[in-house]
Amino acid sequence: MQAAHGPEEAHAPAATGEGTEAAGHESGGLPQFQTVWWPGQIAWLLLTFAVLYVVLAKVLLPKVGGAIDTRNEKIAGDLAEARRLKAEAEAQSAAAADEMAEARAKAHRTAAEAKAKAAADAASREAAEQAVIDQRTAQAETQIRAAREAAMANVRTIAVETAQAITVKLTGKPASTQEVEDALAGLSA
């Protein structure tokens, strides 16, 4: 079996054992837990920490801080612009509302004026028509009165003639027109 291992294996354990024994350390275990290596590890740790701190503090963090400051300024500027635009939009909205109210009031005034004008026109036409109707009514009443008076005059004549005819039939003697009118005047009084 030893022939199968080869010459490298034979030298490897001896070199490993010699290097460890030459340093005066026990073999086995992790070097991080061996107190002999601690001062070197602490020195490298402090050096690495210092380099990382300097790189972070002087190079990376200012860039990140600058980016954050730039972003904050951009956000603040955008918010200020948004507030300005909002105020402008509200002012425009108020102006539009005022214009709408003014237009609505003007429309109401125009409608009221048109209604009043239409009412006045209708009243004047109605007054003109009423005057025509009153004139025609007065003419009709005059004509009716004249017709009634004519009819009444005819009625009196007819009554006188009828009374004369009845008198002739009853008495056989004709009555004079004056006698019949005196008799009718006595009846109406």
C-alpha positions in Angstrom: 0.0 0.0 0.0 2.8 2.4 0.6 4.0 2.0 -3.0 0.6 3.1 -4.2 0.7 6.4 -2.3 3.6 8.0 -4.1 6.5 10.2 -3.2 4.4 13.4 -2.7 2.5 11.9 0.2 5.6 10.8 2.0 7.0 14.3 2.0 3.8 16.1 2.8 3.3 14.9 6.3 6.8 15.6 7.2 6.8 19.1 5.8 3.6 19.9 7.6 4.8 18.5 10.8 8.1 20.2 10.6 6.7 23.7 9.8 4.4 23.5 12.7 7.0 22.2 15.1 9.5 24.8 13.9 7.1 27.6 14.8 6.7 26.1 18.2 3.0 25.6 18.0 0.9 22.7 18.5 -0.6 21.3 15.4 -4.4 21.2 14.9 -7.2 23.7 15.4 -8.1 26.9 13.7 -5.4 29.7 13.7 -8.1 32.3 14.5 -8.6 30.7 17.9 -4.9 30.6 18.7 -3.8 33.6 20.8 -0.4 33.7 19.0 -2.0 35.0 15.8 -4.3 37.5 17.5 -2.0 40.6 17.4 -1.5 40.2 13.6 -5.2 39.6 13.1 -6.1 42.7 15.2 -3.6 44.8 13.2 -5.0 43.7 9.9 -8.6 44.2 11.2 -7.8 47.7 12.3 -6.0 48.5 9.0 -8.9 47.1 7.0 -11.5 48.9 9.1 -9.5 52.2 8.7 -9.2 51.8 4.9 -12.9 50.9 4.6 -13.9 53.8 6.9 -11.8 56.3 4.9 -13.2 55.0 1.6 -16.8 55.1 2.9 -16.5 58.4 4.7 -14.5 60.3 2.1 -15.7 58.8 -1.2 -18.9 56.8 -1.1 -21.0 58.4 1.7 -20.5 62.0 0.3 -21.8 60.7 -3.1 -24.7 59.0 -1.4 -25.4 62.1 0.8 -25.1 64.3 -2.3 -27.6 62.1 -4.1 -30.0 62.2 -1.1 -29.6 66.0 -0.9 -30.2 66.4 -4.6 -33.2 64.2 -4.4 -34.6 66.1 -1.3 -34.1 69.4 -3.2 -35.8 67.9 -6.3 -38.7 66.7 -4.1 -39.0 70.0 -2.3 -38.9 71.9 -5.7 -41.5 69.5 -7.1 -43.8 70.0 -4.1 -43.4 73.8 -4.3 -44.2 73.7 -8.0 -47.2 71.4 -7.3 -48.4 73.9 -4.6 -48.0 76.8 -7.0 -49.9 74.9 -9.7 -52.6 74.0 -7.3 -53.0 77.6 -6.1 -53.1 78.7 -9.8 -55.7 76.0 -10.6 -57.8 77.1 -7.6 -57.6 80.7 -8.7 -58.6 79.8 -12.2 -61.4 77.6 -10.8 -62.6 80.5 -8.6 -62.4 82.9 -11.6 -64.4 80.4 -13.7 -67.0 80.0 -11.0 -67.3 83.8 -10.8 -67.7 84.0 -14.6 -70.3 81.3 -14.4 -72.2 83.1 -11.6 -72.0 86.4 -13.6 -73.2 84.6 -16.8 -76.0 83.0 -14.8 -77.1 86.3 -13.3 -76.9 87.9 -16.8 -79.0 85.2 -18.2 -81.6 85.6 -15.4 -81.6 89.4 -16.0 -82.0 88.8 -19.8 -84.8 86.3 -19.2 -86.6 88.6 -16.8 -86.3 91.5 -19.2 -87.6 89.4 -22.1 -90.4 88.2 -19.9 -91.3 91.8 -18.8 -91.1 93.0 -22.4 -93.3 90.1 -23.6 -95.8 90.9 -20.7 -95.8 94.6 -21.6 -96.3 93.7 -25.3 -99.1 91.4 -24.4 -100.7 94.0 -22.1 -100.5 96.6 -24.8 -102.0 94.2 -27.4 -104.6 93.2 -24.9 -105.4 96.9 -24.2 -105.7 97.6 -27.9 -107.9 94.6 -28.4 -110.0 95.5 -25.4 -110.4 99.0 -26.8 -111.6 97.5 -30.1 -113.9 95.2 -28.2 -115.2 98.1 -26.1 -115.8 100.2 -29.2 -117.6 97.3 -30.9 -119.6 96.6 -27.7 -120.6 100.3 -27.5 -121.7 100.3 -31.2 -123.6 97.0 -30.7 -125.3 98.4 -27.6 -126.2 101.6 -29.5 -127.6 99.5 -32.3 -129.5 97.3 -29.9 -130.9 100.4 -28.1 -132.0 101.9 -31.4 -133.5 98.6 -32.4 -135.2 98.2 -29.1 -136.6 101.8 -29.3 -137.7 101.1 -32.9 -139.2 97.9 -31.8 -140.9 99.6 -28.8 -142.2 102.3 -31.1 -143.5 99.6 -33.4 -145.0 97.7 -30.4 -146.9 100.8 -29.4 -148.1 101.2 -33.0 -149.0 97.5 -33.2 -150.7 97.7 -29.8 -152.8 100.7 -31.0 -153.7 98.9 -34.2 -154.5 95.7 -32.3 -156.6 97.6 -29.8 -158.5 99.3 -32.6 -159.1 96.0 -34.3 -160.3 94.4 -31.1 -162.6 97.4 -30.4 -164.1 97.1 -33.8 -164.8 93.4 -33.4 -166.2 93.8 -29.9 -168.2 97.0 -30.3 -168.5 97.2 -34.0 -167.4 100.8 -33.9 -163.8 101.9 -34.7 -161.9 103.6 -31.9 -159.8 106.6 -32.8 -156.0 106.4 -32.4 -156.1 109.1 -29.7 -158.6 107.2 -27.6 -156.5 104.0 -27.8 -153.3 105.8 -26.9 -155.0 107.5 -23.9 -156.1 104.0 -22.8 -152.6 102.5 -23.2 -151.1 105.5 -21.3 -153.5 104.8 -18.5 -152.4 101.2 -18.3 -148.7 102.0 -18.3 -149.0 104.6 -15.6 
